[in-house]
Amino acid sequence: MGDNAFSHESGIHTHGVLRFPGTYEPLSPELVGQRRRFIFGKHVGAAAIRSELQRLGIKASEEQIREIFSQVKALGDKGKMVTDAEWRAIVDSVLGRSFEEIVKLQELTVVSGNRVTPTASVRLQVDGKEFLNSGVGVGPVDAAINAIRKVVEGMSNVRLQEYHVDAISGGTNAVVSVVVKLTDGRRIITARGTSSDIIMASVQAMLAGVNRFLWDRRMKNARKGK
């Protein structure tokens, strides 16, 4: 069963799901190893935002919920599906919560051609320490993602589950938007990267998702330590 089987977006739709799940879900998502997910876009409703905040254990006032709703809908009205990383960034901003990029890209070098195996080397800064690694792939994007994964796999079991790219503008120098879906086996996080360079857009998306996983884990461990 696909990940979207229990995904809901429309405001009226999500309100109905929250009140009477059986109306739109013939069986509980937990029975098949899934969980209910709300997709935030132009049809988002305040009920879905309130429910997702509650699921995450985040407390917000009604005024803050309205502001989160306003910002999410503003992105949705531009035709964007708001990724999990973007949604959490909005929440952090409205609630004044801190967020730190644990993994930062320092340098990326990619070699590709019709007579060479696509290869990428990355230099990443993780909590102030530098790590260098390389990867190969079926193309330059795949090689870059594999190089990053080699660095982060020691601290996180996050893996790439889905990759999608859209051209925002036309021409050979078109700005592209890359959306990735990452999972650690328990959670799924979507993240976006935008650039006129498809490789950089892909790397931005990958790092945005990885950073959200790592930061959430750090905050969870900090709460347990209190």
Order of alpha helices (4+ residues) and beta strands (2+ residues): beta-alpha-beta-alpha-alpha-alpha-beta-beta-beta-alpha-beta-beta-beta-alpha
